[in-house]
Each structure stands twice: as C-alpha cells, then as structure tokens.
Amino acid sequence: MIKYVYIPFFLFVVSLWAQEKYSTKNGIIVFEASVPSFEEVKAKNENVSAILNADTGEFASLVLINGFRFKVALMEEHFNENYMESSKFPKAVVKGTLENFSFSEINTEKREFKLKGTITIHGVTKPLETVMALYKSGDSVKLTSKFDLQPSDFNIEIPKIVKNKIAEKVTITVQYSLLK
C-alpha cells in the first residue's frame, strides 16, 4: 500500500523538476552569398531542428548540410561536394543561451535577446553572438535571427576561379516556429 503513495509523489516531484521545452523539426535557414552582377548564390533548408528551454533560455539548433536547396542543381552539388564536404561534415550546430531571458516576458510583441554560444560548421567550432527575436503566435513561439559568417573562419576554401562570384560574408537568416 505504501508504494502506491510513493509512486504519485515521485511523479509529482519529477514533474516539478521537468523543464518546459519548445521545439521544431521544421525550422528554416536561408543563406545568401551573392555578389552583384553574378548568379545568385542562395540556398534554403526547411528541415532544421531546434529546441528552446523556456526555463533557462538554453537554445540549440541542428541543420543537415545536404538539406540546403539551390535554384541550380550544379551549384548544390558543388556546395555539398567541394565546399561543405557534407559527407565528411554532415551537420552544423548552434548551442547557446539567451542572455537575461525570461519566458514570462514573451508575448505577441517581438522581444530581442542576445544569444551567446557556439556554432560548429565544417568541423570547426567558433563563438557566436547574435540577436534573436522571440514572440508568441497562438500555441507557438516564433524565433528569428540574422547574422553573417565568413567561410574562411570555418576552413571552407573557395577556389580562385569562383572567388569573385561568392561573397566573403555569408548572410544567414533563421526562422523557427517552436511548439511545446
């Protein structure tokens, strides 16, 4: 009989410790490295995973590199085989914490927080600081951000023959719709 009392108590205590998390597997990342007067260098990936711990502000995102889609198939092939080496480095990861984060402050108006953490691309991990905007929309938490990266920081070599056709700084735009 006494174990029947302990089981509900244990479940109650565990639920107190459980942290509230919001996640998605359908986030969107767009990167653009276009240079004026040359063909557009832009790709989109709509299968990005992300998770936000609403209690602590910890955030993580994972993207499979070969999920980026270009308008030109040959560009996509070169991106995966020659630049990103996606068979060797199949994913990119962002991990960090939103500074001064309080989930109770999130409502239908955008609120910006600084994400401080790391980004790993092409097997290289670098510090990352960017601003993320969060707001509620129905049952979801929307999260957006935009930042620049340099391929050379991640040991991604751009051949001289196309170097002037690809921007030195790549603009990354992210959009997530996170659900509990």
C-alpha positions as CSV (number, residue, x, y, z in Angstrom):
1,M,0.0,0.0,0.0
2,I,2.8,2.4,0.9
3,K,4.4,2.1,-2.6
4,Y,1.1,3.3,-4.1
5,V,1.6,6.5,-2.1
6,Y,5.2,6.9,-3.2
7,I,4.6,6.5,-6.9
8,P,2.2,9.5,-7.3
9,F,4.5,11.6,-5.0
10,F,7.6,10.6,-7.1
11,L,5.7,11.5,-10.3
12,F,4.7,14.9,-8.8
13,V,8.3,15.7,-7.7
14,V,9.7,14.7,-11.2
15,S,7.1,16.9,-12.9
16,L,8.3,19.9,-10.8
17,W,11.9,19.3,-12.0
18,A,10.8,18.8,-15.6
19,Q,11.7,21.8,-17.7
20,E,9.5,23.3,-20.2
21,K,10.8,22.9,-23.7
22,Y,9.7,24.2,-27.1
23,S,11.0,22.6,-30.3
24,T,10.6,22.1,-34.0
25,K,11.9,19.9,-36.8
26,N,10.7,22.3,-39.5
27,G,12.8,25.4,-38.9
28,I,14.1,27.4,-41.9
29,I,17.6,28.6,-42.6
30,V,18.4,30.6,-45.7
31,F,21.9,31.6,-46.5
32,E,23.0,34.1,-49.2
33,A,26.4,34.7,-50.5
34,S,25.5,36.5,-53.7
35,V,27.7,39.2,-55.4
36,P,26.1,41.9,-57.6
37,S,26.4,41.1,-61.4
38,F,26.8,37.4,-60.8
39,E,24.5,34.4,-60.5
40,E,22.5,34.3,-57.2
41,V,24.2,32.1,-54.5
42,K,21.4,31.4,-52.2
43,A,20.0,28.2,-50.6
44,K,17.2,27.3,-48.2
45,N,16.8,24.4,-45.8
46,E,13.3,23.8,-44.3
47,N,14.1,20.8,-42.1
48,V,16.1,22.4,-39.3
49,S,15.7,21.1,-35.7
50,A,15.7,23.5,-32.8
51,I,14.9,23.4,-29.1
52,L,14.5,26.2,-26.5
53,N,14.4,25.5,-22.8
54,A,11.9,28.0,-21.6
55,D,13.1,27.8,-18.0
56,T,16.8,28.5,-18.7
57,G,17.0,30.2,-22.1
58,E,19.2,27.5,-23.4
59,F,18.9,27.1,-27.2
60,A,20.2,24.5,-29.7
61,S,19.8,24.0,-33.4
62,L,20.9,21.4,-35.8
63,V,20.9,21.5,-39.6
64,L,21.9,18.8,-42.1
65,I,24.1,20.4,-44.7
66,N,22.9,18.3,-47.6
67,G,19.3,19.6,-46.9
68,F,20.1,23.0,-48.5
69,R,18.3,23.5,-51.8
70,F,19.6,25.8,-54.6
71,K,17.9,27.0,-57.7
72,V,20.7,25.4,-59.7
73,A,21.4,21.7,-59.2
74,L,25.0,22.0,-60.1
75,M,25.5,24.7,-57.5
76,E,24.0,22.4,-54.9
77,E,26.3,19.6,-56.0
78,H,29.4,21.8,-55.7
79,F,28.3,23.2,-52.4
80,N,28.0,19.7,-50.9
81,E,31.0,18.0,-52.5
82,N,33.6,20.8,-52.9
83,Y,32.9,23.4,-50.3
84,M,31.0,22.0,-47.3
85,E,32.1,18.4,-47.8
86,S,28.8,17.3,-46.4
87,S,29.6,13.6,-46.5
88,K,32.5,14.3,-44.1
89,F,30.8,17.1,-42.1
90,P,27.1,16.4,-42.4
91,K,25.7,18.9,-39.9
92,A,26.0,22.3,-38.4
93,V,25.1,23.0,-34.8
94,V,24.4,26.1,-32.8
95,K,24.3,25.9,-29.0
96,G,24.0,28.8,-26.6
97,T,22.0,30.7,-24.0
98,L,19.7,33.7,-24.4
99,E,21.0,36.3,-22.0
100,N,18.6,37.8,-19.5
101,F,15.9,35.5,-20.8
102,S,12.6,35.3,-19.1
103,F,9.9,33.3,-20.8
104,S,7.2,35.3,-18.9
105,E,8.3,38.3,-20.9
106,I,7.5,36.7,-24.2
107,N,4.1,37.8,-25.7
108,T,2.8,38.7,-29.1
109,E,5.3,41.6,-29.5
110,K,8.8,40.8,-30.6
111,R,11.4,40.8,-27.8
112,E,15.1,40.6,-28.6
113,F,17.7,38.6,-26.6
114,K,21.4,38.2,-27.2
115,L,22.3,34.6,-27.9
116,K,25.8,33.8,-26.7
117,G,27.2,30.4,-27.6
118,T,29.0,28.5,-30.3
119,I,28.5,27.5,-33.9
120,T,30.0,24.4,-35.4
121,I,30.3,24.2,-39.2
122,H,32.7,22.1,-41.3
123,G,34.1,20.5,-38.1
124,V,35.2,23.9,-36.8
125,T,33.6,25.5,-33.6
126,K,33.6,29.2,-33.2
127,P,32.0,31.6,-30.7
128,L,28.7,33.1,-31.8
129,E,26.9,36.1,-30.6
130,T,23.7,37.2,-32.3
131,V,20.4,38.8,-31.5
132,M,17.3,36.6,-31.6
133,A,13.8,38.0,-31.7
134,L,11.1,35.9,-30.0
135,Y,7.3,36.3,-29.8
136,K,4.2,34.2,-29.3
137,S,1.8,33.4,-32.1
138,G,-1.0,31.1,-30.9
139,D,0.5,28.0,-29.4
140,S,3.9,28.6,-30.9
141,V,6.9,30.6,-30.1
142,K,8.4,32.3,-33.1
143,L,12.1,32.9,-33.2
144,T,14.1,34.8,-35.8
145,S,17.7,35.9,-36.3
146,K,20.0,37.2,-39.0
147,F,23.8,37.2,-38.8
148,D,26.9,37.0,-41.0
149,L,29.6,34.3,-41.2
150,Q,32.8,34.0,-43.2
151,P,33.6,30.7,-44.9
152,S,37.3,31.1,-44.2
153,D,36.6,31.1,-40.5
154,F,35.4,27.5,-40.9
155,N,38.2,26.3,-43.2
156,I,35.9,26.4,-46.2
157,E,38.0,27.1,-49.2
158,I,36.6,28.9,-52.2
159,P,38.5,28.2,-55.4
160,K,40.1,31.2,-57.0
161,I,38.2,30.7,-60.2
162,V,34.9,31.4,-58.5
163,K,36.1,33.5,-55.5
164,N,34.9,36.8,-57.0
165,K,31.4,35.3,-57.6
166,I,30.8,34.4,-53.9
167,A,30.6,37.0,-51.1
168,E,33.2,37.0,-48.4
169,K,30.5,37.2,-45.8
170,V,27.5,34.9,-46.0
171,T,24.3,36.2,-44.6
172,I,22.3,33.6,-42.5
173,T,18.6,34.1,-41.8
174,V,16.8,31.7,-39.4
175,Q,13.1,31.3,-38.6
176,Y,11.7,28.8,-36.2
177,S,8.1,28.1,-35.0
178,L,8.6,26.2,-31.8
179,L,5.9,24.2,-30.1
180,K,5.7,22.8,-26.6
